[in-house]
Amino acid sequence: MDQEDAARRVRLVREALALVAASAEVQRAWVLRAGVGTDEIALLFDDVWRLGEGLVPGLRAIDEIFEEMSCDRTVDHWSVAALAEDEGWGRVRELARGILDREGATPGPVPEIRVNPSAAG
């Protein structure tokens, strides 16, 4: 992998981390603006974390918590209210902030997504 590719991968991971690290209020606004479920935050992270696994340490821990949340059917981890109330969301938020701090990265704006209504459903 060349330096340009590595830099692109780190940028994508940092964008996903910015969303995971964002406050519950910012995350709530993001899902409402995008018209998606809260699970889209975890799905976006899942799409990119392996790209930076060897470049940005600590990503696997976040993925494991999201996996636990997905497997646990006793609680609705994916409601909008869960963003502020759920322990799992608090844990991934803290881990993401820690990774960004260690990387010396200032959390940037959360990434924008566009949902194509004709492709949905």
URUR-V860545 format. One record per backbone hydrogen bond with DSSP energy under -1.0 kcal/mol. CO is the residue of the C=O (numbers start at 0). NH is the residue of the N-H. If there is no record, write none. Layout:
CO_NH, CO_NH
This chain:
1_5, 2_6, 3_7, 4_8, 5_9, 6_10, 7_11, 8_12, 9_13, 10_14, 11_15, 12_16, 13_17, 14_18, 15_19, 16_20, 22_26, 23_27, 24_28, 25_29, 26_30, 27_31, 28_32, 29_33, 30_34, 30_35, 36_39, 37_40, 38_42, 39_43, 40_44, 41_45, 42_46, 44_48, 47_50, 51_55, 58_62, 59_63, 60_64, 61_65, 62_66, 63_67, 64_68, 65_69, 66_70, 67_71, 74_76, 80_83, 80_84, 81_85, 85_89, 86_90, 87_91, 88_92, 89_93, 90_94, 91_95, 92_96, 93_97, 94_98, 95_99, 96_100, 97_101, 98_102, 99_104, 100_103, 115_118, 115_119
